[in-house]
């Protein structure tokens, strides 16, 4: 079997066959799950790189590989007759793309990795215009559990059209890093939050009225928390933010 055939047949499976992507995307599980994923698909990554080294039209080669992944995902979605199941699958595929496939390709460090990731971004957007995902390394994703990701807050801000470097998100990140993470109680809250928040966001994203849910979260919890931070009422903000997480956990964490 040629490198081309091995790669083009193996790459879609790197996205479609990820076992329990959301369940393993937790602070304590993710590193082990990712390493197992990387080892499982090392042969495909080697074939992708070796094929790239052999072909004459390298750009077209990677375009074909990216198209195989995106088209494979779309075909799998179309086999699902229920709209709700298709929506759930797309959430899983987006997650698998961002936290498994992209990081694995970039970890391999071949000459094809960065360009293939860029080609896959383009192909994914063409097949799924409403999505907005971009490549990241394992170190960036894993580091986010401790430093960068404010899942619920980011999701709400994104829905409201606010960029990742907006004033509001930077305020919350600064509050987390300079206040919560400086105490044992605050650090425990942050660690627990990163274990449950991705699942909460996933279930909200599956809801047909997700925009309304995020708008309500912003009005009821996040906007008042922001004002408390601005007023230097850090403890009051912690109480309200914890209340938000507890209420959202009851409402969305245990949904099937």
CORHUWO-V564020 format. One record per residue. N is the residue number from 1. PSI is psi in degrees with one decimal (999 if undefined). BURIAL is + if it has 16 or more other C-alpha atoms within 10 Angstrom, else -. Layout:
((N	PSI	BURIAL) (N	PSI	BURIAL))
This chain:
((1	134.1	-) (2	161.7	-) (3	-40.0	+) (4	-48.1	+) (5	-43.0	-) (6	-43.1	+) (7	-47.8	+) (8	-23.8	+) (9	-30.0	+) (10	-30.2	+) (11	-44.2	+) (12	-35.7	+) (13	-26.4	+) (14	-22.7	+) (15	-44.5	+) (16	-22.3	+) (17	23.3	-) (18	126.9	+) (19	121.5	-) (20	62.5	-) (21	-41.5	+) (22	-35.8	+) (23	-33.6	-) (24	-6.6	+) (25	69.0	+) (26	157.0	+) (27	-44.9	+) (28	-23.1	-) (29	-31.7	-) (30	-47.3	+) (31	-43.8	+) (32	-42.8	-) (33	-40.6	+) (34	-41.5	+) (35	-40.8	-) (36	-40.6	-) (37	-45.5	+) (38	-45.7	+) (39	-38.5	-) (40	-36.5	-) (41	15.8	+) (42	-36.9	-) (43	-39.5	-) (44	-41.1	+) (45	-39.5	+) (46	-41.1	+) (47	-39.8	+) (48	-46.4	+) (49	-44.0	+) (50	-39.6	+) (51	-40.3	+) (52	-39.2	+) (53	-25.2	-) (54	-31.7	-) (55	158.0	-) (56	-50.6	-) (57	85.6	-) (58	-37.8	-) (59	-42.6	-) (60	-37.4	-) (61	-48.1	+) (62	-31.9	+) (63	-43.3	+) (64	-41.8	+) (65	-42.9	+) (66	-41.1	+) (67	-35.8	+) (68	-39.2	+) (69	-51.9	+) (70	-43.4	+) (71	-37.4	+) (72	-39.4	+) (73	-43.0	+) (74	-40.6	+) (75	-40.9	-) (76	-40.4	-) (77	-40.6	+) (78	-19.9	-) (79	-16.8	-) (80	122.7	-) (81	-29.0	-) (82	133.2	-) (83	-38.7	-) (84	-38.6	-) (85	-37.8	-) (86	-40.9	+) (87	-41.3	+) (88	-41.6	+) (89	-40.2	+) (90	-37.2	+) (91	-44.6	+) (92	-41.9	+) (93	-41.2	+) (94	-43.8	+) (95	-45.7	+) (96	-37.7	+) (97	-46.7	+) (98	-42.2	+) (99	-5.6	+) (100	-60.0	+) (101	-54.2	+) (102	-50.0	+) (103	-34.9	+) (104	-44.1	+) (105	-43.2	+) (106	-29.5	+) (107	-34.9	+) (108	-28.5	-) (109	31.4	-) (110	170.5	+) (111	-22.2	-) (112	-16.7	+) (113	-52.6	+) (114	-45.1	-) (115	-38.5	-) (116	-42.3	+) (117	-40.6	+) (118	-40.9	+) (119	-39.3	+) (120	-35.9	+) (121	-46.3	+) (122	-47.6	+) (123	-40.3	+) (124	-42.0	+) (125	-34.7	-) (126	-40.0	-) (127	-31.2	-) (128	77.6	-) (129	-24.7	-) (130	-4.1	-) (131	160.4	-) (132	84.1	-) (133	152.5	-) (134	157.0	-) (135	148.8	+) (136	154.9	+) (137	165.9	+) (138	-41.2	+) (139	-38.8	-) (140	-43.7	-) (141	-49.7	+) (142	-38.0	+) (143	-25.7	-) (144	-25.7	-) (145	-29.0	+) (146	-29.2	+) (147	-43.4	-) (148	-31.9	-) (149	124.4	+) (150	81.0	+) (151	-60.6	+) (152	-45.2	+) (153	-44.5	+) (154	-43.9	+) (155	-43.2	+) (156	-44.4	+) (157	-39.9	+) (158	-43.2	-) (159	-34.2	+) (160	3.3	-) (161	18.6	-) (162	137.0	-) (163	168.1	-) (164	-24.8	-) (165	25.1	-) (166	162.8	-) (167	-44.1	-) (168	-47.9	+) (169	-40.2	+) (170	-35.0	-) (171	-45.5	-) (172	-39.2	+) (173	-41.0	+) (174	-39.8	-) (175	-44.3	+) (176	-47.3	+) (177	-34.5	+) (178	-10.6	-) (179	-63.3	-) (180	-46.4	+) (181	0.3	+) (182	-2.7	-) (183	152.9	-) (184	-43.3	-) (185	-44.9	-) (186	-40.6	+) (187	-39.0	+) (188	-39.1	-) (189	-45.2	+) (190	-44.2	+) (191	-42.6	+) (192	-40.2	-) (193	-43.5	+) (194	-16.4	+) (195	-32.8	+) (196	-23.6	+) (197	-41.0	+) (198	-37.8	+) (199	-39.7	+) (200	-47.4	+) (201	-40.3	+) (202	-45.3	+) (203	-35.6	+) (204	-42.5	+) (205	-26.5	+) (206	-20.9	+) (207	142.0	-) (208	-27.9	-) (209	35.9	-) (210	-37.6	+) (211	-41.7	+) (212	-36.6	-) (213	-47.2	+) (214	-36.8	+) (215	-39.5	-) (216	-40.2	-) (217	-41.0	+) (218	-47.2	+) (219	-40.6	-) (220	-34.8	-) (221	-55.1	+) (222	-43.7	+) (223	-46.0	-) (224	-38.1	-) (225	-41.4	+) (226	-42.9	+) (227	-37.3	-) (228	-39.5	+) (229	-45.0	+) (230	-29.7	-) (231	5.6	-) (232	30.1	-) (233	67.7	-) (234	-42.0	+) (235	-40.6	-) (236	-38.2	-) (237	-42.7	+) (238	-41.6	+) (239	-46.7	-) (240	-40.8	+) (241	-39.9	+) (242	-39.8	+) (243	-42.7	-) (244	-48.8	+) (245	-42.0	+) (246	-43.6	-) (247	-40.9	-) (248	-33.7	+) (249	-45.5	+) (250	-36.4	-) (251	-36.3	-) (252	-19.3	+) (253	-36.8	+) (254	11.7	-) (255	148.8	-) (256	999	-))
